Amino acid sequence: MKTNIYLFGILLLALTTWSCEREYSAPPLSEPQYTGAEANITIAKLKSLYADIVDPTLIDVDYIIKAVVIGNDESGNIYKQLYIQDETGGINIGVDQNSIYTEFRVGQEVYVALKGLYMVMYGDQLQIGYAGTNANRISWELFNYHIFKDGWPDVNKAQPTVIQLSALNESMVNTLVQLNDVYFTGGGVLTYSEPDATTNRTLKDSN
């Protein structure tokens, strides 16, 4: 009986030691830091260069933009797109990936190396994408080859421009704005969308 107890104690000690050895601390996260070339084009300038395209057009110049993420798919209202903005305007990037928000939070500063990607005209608006793919979206692998984070996300870098409805203009498309004192026509009666169809709702100024 003493021998059995002794062997059991040895086994328990070995298991305890092995369990302790399996416990380890997660390595500390390091803040992402961009060390590449400086940005050399703004979003507004980029859009002006490709304003007249019809088909997806290859970007064959080493353009780099610096921007902040202002919209992702966290809420479910954006599908396979990432919206970025700088001081001159905004643009969306079509990405063939779900749950992009887990990697690119609102307020994340990014650099995008554009050479090798495409400018795409979609719904009368320019976006960054890739030719010959589903909806001209960039594959997740290629996307991560062209986009670089700089620092931790900071929502203070993604503050909306507060304007009146009447002040909206084309330059504000794909940017973050806040409209005060507006209402939906049919509000309280109509649902936010039709079950099986694309739905538009009209905003009006309450003043």
C-alpha positions, -999 to 999 in steps of 0.1 A, spaced: 0 0 0 29 24 8 44 17 -26 12 25 -43 9 58 -25 45 66 -33 40 59 -70 8 80 -71 26 109 -55 54 107 -81 28 107 -109 9 136 -94 41 156 -90 51 149 -127 17 160 -139 19 192 -119 53 200 -132 43 193 -167 12 216 -163 34 244 -149 57 241 -179 28 245 -203 17 278 -188 33 308 -204 26 345 -208 15 359 -241 42 380 -258 36 417 -255 20 433 -285 42 457 -304 27 489 -318 26 488 -356 50 513 -372 52 522 -408 87 526 -420 82 528 -458 82 557 -483 63 589 -475 29 595 -489 31 613 -522 -5 617 -533 -38 627 -517 -71 610 -522 -85 640 -540 -56 641 -564 -58 603 -570 -95 606 -578 -90 635 -602 -63 615 -622 -88 587 -628 -120 606 -630 -127 597 -666 -121 560 -666 -147 535 -677 -130 501 -672 -108 491 -643 -75 508 -648 -41 497 -635 -22 520 -612 13 518 -626 29 546 -606 44 543 -571 16 563 -555 13 561 -517 -16 576 -498 -18 582 -460 -53 580 -446 -75 570 -416 -100 542 -415 -135 558 -411 -157 529 -420 -156 491 -418 -179 461 -417 -183 459 -379 -220 471 -379 -230 450 -409 -239 480 -430 -207 478 -451 -200 446 -470 -164 437 -481 -152 473 -482 -130 496 -462 -135 533 -462 -105 556 -457 -102 594 -456 -75 620 -456 -78 658 -453 -88 661 -490 -115 634 -494 -124 598 -490 -125 566 -510 -134 530 -504 -113 499 -510 -130 467 -522 -116 437 -503 -127 401 -507 -129 394 -469 -154 393 -441 -148 408 -406 -123 433 -419 -129 454 -387 -110 429 -366 -78 440 -383 -87 475 -393 -105 495 -367 -121 529 -371 -93 555 -364 -65 533 -377 -40 553 -396 -28 535 -427 -5 538 -457 -16 523 -490 9 514 -517 -12 517 -548 11 505 -576 -3 472 -589 -38 478 -578 -67 492 -599 -89 522 -599 -125 510 -605 -156 530 -614 -185 515 -595 -219 532 -592 -205 564 -606 -179 565 -578 -142 556 -579 -129 529 -556 -96 510 -552 -99 474 -563 -85 448 -586 -95 438 -621 -108 404 -631 -120 393 -596 -155 391 -580 -169 426 -580 -133 438 -587 -123 432 -551 -88 428 -539 -79 394 -524 -72 395 -486 -36 383 -492 -29 410 -518 -46 436 -497 -23 430 -468 7 433 -491 -4 468 -501 -17 483 -468 3 492 -437 -8 502 -403 9 530 -384 3 532 -347 -27 520 -327 -63 529 -338 -75 562 -324 -112 571 -329 -103 608 -323 -87 607 -358 -120 597 -373 -142 626 -362 -171 636 -385 -175 669 -403 -207 685 -389 -227 701 -417 -262 710 -428 -279 688 -453 -279 716 -479 -241 719 -477 -235 683 -489 -214 682 -521 -196 657 -543 -163 661 -525 -178 647 -493 -187 613 -509 -171 585 -489 -162 608 -461 -175 609 -425 -201 636 -419 -227 643 -393 -260 658 -403 -280 676 -376 -317 684 -376 -328 660 -404 -355 634 -407 -365 606 -430 -396 610 -451 -419 582 -441 -401 579 -408 -421 559 -382 -442 543 -410 -417 528 -435 -392 501 -425 -355 509 -430 -354 487 -461 -376 465 -483 -371 427 -476 -358 417 -510 -348 448 -528 -323 477 -528 -340 505 -509 -334 543 -509 -347 565 -482 -348 603 -484 -335 627 -457 -349 661 -454 -339 692 -434 -362 699 -405 -356 736 -407 
